[in-house]
């Protein structure tokens, strides 16, 4: 009896590491110390000494049940982007610059090519936001997970000068809310998606004219990483007063998190066109509108609040970063919360 007979293939693990190294190398930053494959990742903080009060910000998350789509479609090169996005977008909400990322893959059986493909997506997400992929773990769990399934989670660390933290403390009535467009469902609400649509290859391969693509292609579209858009706003001299990453819980849970007591967010539904995937979901599932806004991003993945005088400059900066944005509402005096009208 040996470890391989017990279900854990150490040699496959070695092969996975070798296959993924080329993707990991593409994410390296000058601050990364040491090579790939050590017991831990080392990252120099020499560069942050120029900050008055350097403050670490961190985020951790997974991909959720969206990962079921990857199994069904046998497409594993984009869920890594989702994983990075869910972590670094939260860091960006605090005004932070992502520095490095670590991933964790749990699988029923280590299939080296599949694992390397997943990590390729993680590396692409890191490349998009400028973070270094300095470490990770692939854990084989025979008997605990089906051989053809895996789960993916990650952890990111960033830095911001304390004076530049985005806290929402300076929000006031008259500030403008700018919504930055999402790419679709992103990585939240898929338990409901899987109740609405039959999760079969035939269903996912069905082409919808209103989507301009198959259902599977629309649903697996990776989460947008907003790090560069928010950086572009700041680099153009605009102060981001508050910021909300629209994830699980939609507008009703996430928007109040950017507010302080005494201010109220008002968002106008007709300020932008809700993407077809959400209209299709609502129609096919018979989902009431409030639940849609309480579950999904409805086409807006990130909301930033800026002074009214800075709104045009902020939107120009977002567009320069390659993202689409809209003025979707404003801040008013009132009880902390959000009204969607």
Steps between C-alpha positions, in 0.01 A plus 500: 500500500623849422365858477406464132294189572328700773394753235768772518736520203810692609655479153191664350546779750858555384383504139230758578760731654726471196214572258380807688842662552495681166170670590615593849819659364292743294361655820830574674574845642842636603400466865468121479794328669610145430382258236187300433431190703621595848311437820385861514493810281722795592414856401716803578329803656792730422295696246224590747739688728427817305142492630430703812302223667498186283195289576445142389158405364400143421222301341409135470227327300417218265302451182194341659271268308592667171771238500232245407487667157869433451437130565203481265666699221844348559635855495748575776704798377279784628385405852843606624430853377175493699686392812755781473231756419292416805801565724674797338181694423435509875853630558449766234180608681719606791733693268765230510746381238509119484854375564481122498260209478491138614262233374367176647364220284336196660433215261382142502782399268799701383484521122812706422380659175167603654668641812748696288212638291325622816820668616540655155173685571620601846819637346299693239294660777818593683648644182189714447531661844879505533517254789767233526392139534755406767362172625219251516395149590341213311350247741383161380201373699415146387181369656397849608441652156401338168804436280387740227417793731698771676452817701698819469563778752754776537650764724641839406699765684525864396626827640372856531625808681264543795409853388377357168270234645151515349268500801185690397548736794485811279186405306243778486171580331552589136786258438461304178489121468679359197435139405771309316356231274530131575568226247190308606412294804861500624540247786189536715148364492581180312303280738192684374627491140523122526139483618378714209691330219548129454870438549566265212735526204202537269356785703834681531569459127164660411542822303283798599455784254456751783835395648683479168668184629423171669368492855820336621718765338295776663506343845868403514622845390764591762455771760642839406800613704449868587843576648623697198176696461510619861870580472428702186246707691750577775783569254278762335479692825150388603433399858289187531289569807344155527498178304288185485579170329162356396528131583275256688205687645484734201420866551300471819779341701809657346409865440426572870849374585647811333277741697523662841205583722294793374545450126285304256583371152247540220553290188293541186423179310454684171848657511649212301383195308487182705686226305295233326627215721323651802177561311511139380564373852211701641260390226591131500508477878199717577722694742358819648695816429596567863657155522698563182652817649551317828695217333674623186711794385244572224774626269690716750796331665646797683355827629710803590386822665669825401436870539253629243769729355726200436245271335594569138873470570443172687300354213764602247759320713292182516453501124873559450558181701280314251185466707142619445333720759182697571371756747250283683393710797596730783543532874227671704450578865296236677507164669795281405386271219422486129194575291476357149240685299 
